[in-house]
């Protein structure tokens, strides 16, 4: 199967990725398509990623994967790193633990986007941030979340709001800069 061939290739070449059945290379739904998104062990240059994708696609086609069905086919594309930054404002219960709470909040935000556990296409959204902060005992409530993503395209850095899922499906989350602001104590 295509999944087995992809696993064999990536296991032997220090890369990983994800398989997206029913999606074309742009991430749009398309019947008969399978897109394999490759994440090199070291992201390197875009030329390196393109060459790796070419080699993976050749490997897959040699094993008869991606034979067009119903007008579809196989696409192999590189993961696109998306640096995610969060700016949050919280109200805490006890001002004496403000510094510790700020550190715990920043760590919780970083866990949402750490590269070791990041999955292609799994970009955290605002509700994930609220949920992560809800688990911190000294936070009474979160009053503001601003989540943004930055990626490179055609040599330019572009920014997108992450108040909803991005249209492009093959982003790979990375940790950006997280800012935690304490708006006061609730006196609970």
QUIWONOR-V160181 format. One line per field, one symbol per residue. phi: phi as a letter, one per 30 degrees, with the letter a starting at -180 (. if undefined). psi: psi as a letter, one per 20 degrees, with the letter a starting at -180 (. if undefined). burial: I if it has 9 or more other ideal C-beta (glycine too) atoms within 8 Angstrom, else O. Layout:
phi=???
psi=???
burial=???
This chain:
phi=.dddddddddddbhbblbcbdibddciddaeicbcccccdecdhddddddddddddddedddcididebhiclcbbbddcdbdcbbbbbbccdbddcdddddddddddddddbdddcdceiccdbedddedddddcedddaccabbcbbbbcbhicdbcbdcdbddddccdcdbdcccccccdkcdid
psi=rgggggggghhiklraaqpnqjqaiijqpppiqpppppoqhphbrhgggggggghggggghhjkqjpppkjbappoqqqopoopqqoqpqprgohhkgggggghggghghhhjphhiqqpinpqahhhggghhhiohiogqpippopqqprppkjqpqqqqkirpqhpikqoqqpcpppppojaqik.
burial=OIOOIIOOIIOOOOIOIIIIOOIIOOIOOIOIIIIIIIIIOOOOOOOIIIOIIIOIIOIIIOOOIIOOOOOIIIIIIIIIIIIIIIIIIIIIIOOOIIOOIIOIIIOIIIIIIIIOOIOIIOIIIIOIIIOIIOOIOIIIOIOOIOIIIIIOOOOOOOOIOIOOOIOOIIIIIIIIOIOIIIOOIIOO
